[in-house]
């Protein structure tokens, strides 16, 4: 036999206190009158005192009943609030969301999406962390980051899923006084011998692989004179004449003083993509993905005959690997380029 009051006891006591009539209370509760009487007797036995004074003509609360009803209403309201909160959390309306951003993320439409998400879900605590693609992939694999935004990768990221956020052609950043700075476009062969300022190899290995292959195609080695994971530092070095940089075309939004951005031919897809772990994505992350929608318009989403890096998927496709235990994809990505 149970020795504690249950939710059903509280409901009977509250409704009976409001109606002071067994038949009316039974009708509101959707129970039979004998069931209401039996539940009340059980409640009084568990409490150890009478909660209602009953005569043939009337029903009234005892002092003990008054106190119990006051606390019972609070308990019922708290339970309703708890259920509502759980439903909001389950639907992604409350909770937390950790977003990982690389240096180029701010050049996409991601800031606009984050602003719209905060306006729609103000009860969600959004935390932003920064890092290179390798570190962000590892954070997503281990659950330290819910969604990451990295440079576009034409590679299998199983068991992670990915979706292009914005796809652009690659451009070369030149010092404004460079002899090619006023050109409408350049071939890779025109600038492949220029000293390069890169993002660190250990953070963006695929970017280094892309230029190593391009240099090999033209039989010219690339010379990396500096590495930095800060976009503004890279552009400042370019403006000083130290070297050139290769970045997605959306970097033009910065209008950095002393730097010119020139298109490259043949075009190579660059940009930003979203990456997440389907097995660990919280409801808040699923809501964020809904707001991302399709990739923002750009070169890679409008087609054309220009090439993408070998193995690249379509700009509008979501790449998803089978659900399985993370296999250290970030670590393999970092080590593959060092071979």
C-alpha positions as CSV (number, residue, x, y, z in Angstrom):
1,X,0.0,0.0,0.0
2,X,1.4,3.5,-1.0
3,X,2.4,5.7,1.9
4,X,2.6,9.1,0.0
5,X,0.2,11.4,-1.6
6,X,0.1,11.2,-5.3
7,X,-0.9,13.7,-8.0
8,X,-4.4,12.1,-8.3
9,X,-5.0,12.7,-4.5
10,X,-4.1,16.4,-4.9
11,X,-6.4,16.8,-7.9
12,X,-9.4,15.3,-6.0
13,X,-8.7,17.5,-3.0
14,X,-8.4,20.7,-5.0
15,X,-11.5,20.2,-7.2
16,X,-13.6,19.1,-4.2
17,X,-12.4,22.2,-2.3
18,X,-13.6,24.3,-5.2
19,X,-17.0,22.7,-5.6
20,X,-17.7,21.4,-2.1
21,X,-19.9,18.9,-3.8
22,X,-19.0,15.2,-4.5
23,X,-21.2,14.8,-7.6
24,X,-19.9,18.1,-9.2
25,X,-16.3,17.2,-8.3
26,X,-16.7,13.8,-10.0
27,X,-18.1,15.4,-13.1
28,X,-15.2,17.8,-13.4
29,X,-12.7,15.1,-12.8
30,X,-14.3,12.6,-15.2
31,X,-14.6,10.1,-12.4
32,X,-17.4,8.3,-10.7
33,X,-18.6,9.7,-7.3
34,X,-17.6,6.5,-5.5
35,X,-14.0,6.9,-6.9
36,X,-13.8,10.5,-5.6
37,X,-15.0,9.4,-2.2
38,X,-12.5,6.5,-2.1
39,X,-9.6,8.7,-3.3
40,X,-10.4,11.3,-0.6
41,X,-10.5,8.7,2.1
42,X,-7.1,7.4,1.0
43,X,-5.7,10.9,1.0
44,X,-7.0,11.5,4.6
45,X,-5.5,8.2,5.7
46,X,-2.1,9.2,4.2
47,X,-2.2,12.7,5.8
48,X,-3.5,11.3,9.1
49,X,-6.3,13.7,9.6
50,X,-9.7,14.7,8.2
51,X,-9.5,17.2,5.3
52,X,-13.3,17.8,4.8
53,X,-16.1,17.9,7.3
54,X,-19.0,16.0,5.7
55,X,-22.7,15.9,6.7
56,X,-25.8,14.8,4.8
57,X,-26.4,18.4,3.7
58,X,-22.9,20.0,3.3
59,X,-19.2,19.5,2.6
60,X,-16.6,21.9,4.0
61,X,-12.9,22.1,4.5
62,X,-11.3,21.5,7.8
63,X,-8.3,23.7,8.9
64,X,-6.0,20.9,7.9
65,X,-7.8,20.8,4.5
66,X,-7.3,24.5,4.0
67,X,-3.5,24.2,4.5
68,X,-3.3,21.1,2.2
69,X,-5.2,22.8,-0.6
70,X,-3.0,25.9,-0.5
71,X,0.2,23.8,-0.9
72,X,-1.4,21.3,-3.3
73,X,-2.3,24.2,-5.7
74,X,1.4,25.3,-5.6
75,X,2.5,21.7,-6.3
76,X,0.1,21.3,-9.2
77,X,1.2,24.7,-10.7
78,X,4.8,23.7,-10.3
79,X,4.2,20.4,-12.0
80,X,2.5,22.1,-14.9
81,X,5.4,24.6,-15.2
82,X,7.9,21.7,-15.1
83,X,6.1,19.9,-17.9
84,X,5.9,23.1,-20.0
85,X,9.6,23.7,-19.4
86,X,10.5,20.2,-20.4
87,X,8.4,20.6,-23.6
88,X,10.2,23.9,-24.5
89,X,13.5,22.3,-23.9
90,X,12.6,19.3,-26.0
91,X,11.5,21.5,-28.8
92,X,14.7,23.7,-28.6
93,X,13.0,26.8,-27.3
94,X,15.1,26.9,-24.1
95,X,18.5,25.6,-23.2
96,X,22.0,26.3,-24.5
97,X,23.8,26.3,-27.8
98,X,27.5,26.3,-28.4
99,X,28.6,27.5,-31.9
100,X,32.2,27.2,-33.1
101,X,33.4,29.8,-35.7
102,X,36.4,29.9,-37.8
103,X,38.1,33.1,-39.1
104,X,35.9,33.3,-42.3
105,X,32.5,32.6,-40.6
106,X,31.8,36.3,-40.0
107,X,32.2,37.0,-43.7
108,X,29.2,34.7,-44.5
109,X,25.6,35.4,-43.6
110,X,26.1,33.6,-40.3
111,X,26.0,36.7,-38.1
112,X,22.5,37.5,-39.5
113,X,21.3,34.0,-38.8
114,X,22.6,34.2,-35.2
115,X,20.8,37.5,-34.7
116,X,17.6,36.0,-36.1
117,X,17.9,33.0,-33.9
118,X,18.4,35.1,-30.7
119,X,15.4,37.1,-31.6
120,X,13.2,34.0,-32.1
121,X,14.6,32.0,-29.1
122,X,15.6,34.6,-26.4
123,X,15.6,31.9,-23.7
124,X,18.4,30.0,-25.3
125,X,21.9,30.8,-24.1
126,X,24.2,31.1,-27.1
127,X,27.9,30.8,-26.6
128,X,30.5,31.4,-29.4
129,X,33.9,29.8,-29.5
130,X,36.6,30.3,-32.1
131,X,39.2,28.1,-33.7
132,X,40.6,26.5,-36.8
133,X,38.7,23.8,-38.8
134,X,40.6,20.9,-37.2
135,X,40.0,22.0,-33.7
136,X,36.3,22.8,-34.4
137,X,35.8,19.3,-35.9
138,X,37.2,17.7,-32.8
139,X,35.0,19.8,-30.6
140,X,31.9,18.7,-32.6
141,X,33.0,15.0,-32.5
142,X,33.4,15.1,-28.7
143,X,30.2,17.2,-28.0
144,X,32.1,20.3,-26.7
145,X,30.6,22.2,-29.6
146,X,27.0,21.7,-31.0
147,X,27.6,23.2,-34.4
148,X,30.8,24.4,-36.0
149,X,31.4,26.6,-39.1
150,X,34.6,25.7,-40.9
151,X,36.1,26.2,-44.3
152,X,34.4,24.2,-47.0
153,X,35.8,20.7,-47.1
154,X,35.4,18.4,-50.1
155,X,36.0,15.3,-48.0
156,X,34.0,12.7,-46.1
157,X,33.5,13.7,-42.5
158,X,31.7,10.6,-41.2
159,X,30.1,10.2,-38.7
160,X,29.6,14.0,-38.8
161,X,27.1,15.7,-41.1
162,X,27.7,18.9,-43.0
163,X,25.9,21.5,-45.1
164,X,27.4,24.4,-47.1
165,X,26.5,27.7,-45.5
166,X,28.0,29.9,-48.2
167,X,29.9,28.9,-51.3
168,X,32.2,31.4,-53.0
169,X,35.0,31.4,-55.5
170,X,38.5,31.8,-54.2
171,X,40.2,35.2,-54.7
172,X,43.7,36.3,-54.3
173,X,44.4,39.2,-51.9
174,X,47.1,41.5,-53.2
175,X,48.8,44.6,-51.9
176,X,47.2,47.6,-53.6
177,X,50.4,48.6,-55.2
178,X,50.9,45.2,-56.8
179,X,51.3,45.1,-60.6
180,X,48.2,42.8,-60.8
181,X,46.0,44.7,-58.3
182,X,43.9,46.3,-61.0
183,X,43.2,43.2,-63.0
184,X,39.7,41.9,-63.3
185,X,40.9,38.3,-62.9
186,X,44.1,36.4,-62.8
187,X,45.2,32.8,-63.6
188,X,46.8,30.8,-60.9
189,X,49.9,30.7,-63.1
190,X,50.2,34.5,-62.8
191,X,50.5,34.5,-59.0
192,X,51.5,31.0,-58.0
193,X,55.2,32.1,-57.5
194,X,54.2,34.9,-55.2
195,X,55.1,34.5,-51.5
196,X,52.0,33.4,-49.6
197,X,50.5,34.4,-46.2
198,X,48.5,31.4,-45.0
199,X,46.3,30.3,-42.2
200,X,48.3,27.7,-40.0
201,X,48.7,24.3,-41.6
202,X,47.6,22.5,-38.4
203,X,44.4,24.5,-38.4
204,X,43.5,24.5,-42.1
205,X,45.3,21.6,-43.7
206,X,43.0,21.3,-46.7
207,X,43.7,24.9,-47.6
208,X,47.4,24.1,-47.8
209,X,46.7,20.9,-49.8
210,X,44.8,22.9,-52.3
211,X,47.7,25.2,-53.0
212,X,50.3,22.5,-52.9
213,X,48.3,20.7,-55.7
214,X,47.9,23.9,-57.7
215,X,51.6,24.6,-57.4
216,X,52.4,21.1,-58.5
217,X,50.2,21.6,-61.6
218,X,52.3,24.5,-62.7
219,X,55.6,23.0,-61.6
220,X,56.2,25.9,-59.2
221,X,56.7,25.6,-55.4
222,X,54.8,28.0,-53.2
223,X,56.7,29.9,-50.6
224,X,54.8,30.5,-47.3
225,X,56.3,33.5,-45.6
226,X,53.9,33.8,-42.6
227,X,51.0,31.9,-41.0
228,X,48.2,33.4,-38.9
229,X,44.8,32.4,-37.8
230,X,43.5,35.9,-37.6
231,X,42.0,37.3,-40.8
232,X,42.8,40.9,-40.0
233,X,46.4,40.0,-39.4
234,X,46.7,38.2,-42.6
235,X,45.2,41.1,-44.6
236,X,47.5,43.6,-42.7
237,X,50.5,41.5,-43.8
238,X,49.2,41.6,-47.4
239,X,48.8,45.3,-47.3
240,X,52.4,45.7,-46.1
241,X,53.6,43.9,-49.2
242,X,54.9,40.8,-47.3
243,X,52.9,38.4,-49.6
244,X,49.6,37.5,-51.0
245,X,46.7,35.6,-49.5
246,X,44.0,33.2,-50.9
247,X,40.5,33.6,-49.4
248,X,36.8,33.1,-50.2
249,X,35.4,36.0,-52.2
250,X,33.1,37.1,-49.3
251,X,36.2,38.6,-47.7
252,X,35.6,41.6,-50.0
253,X,33.0,42.8,-47.5
254,X,35.8,44.0,-45.3
255,X,37.1,46.6,-47.7
256,X,40.5,46.4,-46.0
257,X,42.7,49.4,-46.6
258,X,45.7,48.7,-48.8
259,X,44.4,45.4,-50.2
260,X,42.8,44.5,-53.5
261,X,40.9,41.3,-54.2
262,X,41.1,39.7,-57.6
263,X,39.2,36.8,-59.0
264,X,41.1,33.6,-60.0
265,X,40.7,31.3,-63.0
266,X,40.0,28.5,-63.1
267,X,37.6,29.1,-60.2
268,X,37.9,26.9,-57.1
269,X,35.0,26.6,-54.6
270,X,35.7,28.1,-51.2
271,X,33.5,29.2,-48.4
272,X,32.0,28.1,-45.1
273,X,30.1,25.0,-44.1
274,X,28.1,23.9,-41.0
275,X,29.2,20.7,-39.3
276,X,27.4,18.8,-36.6
277,X,27.3,15.4,-34.9
278,X,23.8,13.9,-35.6
279,X,24.1,11.7,-32.5
280,X,24.8,14.6,-30.2
281,X,23.0,17.6,-31.7
282,X,20.6,19.1,-29.1
283,X,17.1,20.4,-29.9
284,X,18.5,24.0,-29.9
285,X,21.0,23.0,-32.6
286,X,18.2,21.5,-34.7
287,X,16.3,24.7,-34.5
288,X,19.4,26.6,-35.6
289,X,19.8,24.4,-38.6
290,X,16.2,25.1,-39.6
291,X,17.1,28.8,-39.7
292,X,20.2,28.2,-41.8
293,X,18.0,27.0,-44.7
294,X,19.7,26.6,-48.0
295,X,23.2,27.9,-48.8
296,X,23.4,31.6,-49.4
297,X,23.6,32.5,-53.1
298,X,27.1,32.5,-54.4
299,X,29.3,31.1,-57.2
300,X,29.1,27.6,-55.9
301,X,25.3,27.5,-55.8
302,X,24.6,28.9,-59.2
303,X,26.5,26.3,-61.2
304,X,28.8,27.0,-64.1
305,X,31.7,25.3,-65.8
306,X,34.4,26.2,-63.3
307,X,35.9,23.5,-61.3
308,X,35.6,22.6,-57.6
309,X,38.4,20.7,-55.7
310,X,38.5,17.0,-56.5
311,X,35.8,15.1,-54.6
312,X,33.7,18.1,-53.7
313,X,30.0,17.5,-53.3
314,X,27.2,19.7,-54.7
315,X,26.8,23.0,-53.1
316,X,23.3,22.3,-51.9
317,X,23.8,18.8,-50.6
318,X,24.0,17.7,-47.0
319,X,26.8,15.3,-46.5
320,X,26.1,12.7,-43.8
321,X,28.0,9.7,-42.7
322,X,26.5,6.6,-41.0
323,X,25.9,7.0,-37.3
324,X,28.8,5.4,-35.5
325,X,31.4,6.1,-32.9
326,X,33.5,9.2,-33.8
327,X,36.7,8.0,-35.3
328,X,39.0,10.9,-34.8
329,X,38.2,12.5,-38.2
330,X,39.7,15.9,-37.1
331,X,43.0,14.2,-36.2
332,X,43.2,12.3,-39.5
333,X,42.4,15.5,-41.4
334,X,45.3,17.3,-39.7
335,X,47.8,14.5,-40.1
336,X,46.9,13.7,-43.8
337,X,48.3,17.0,-45.0
338,X,51.6,16.6,-43.2
339,X,52.5,13.4,-45.1
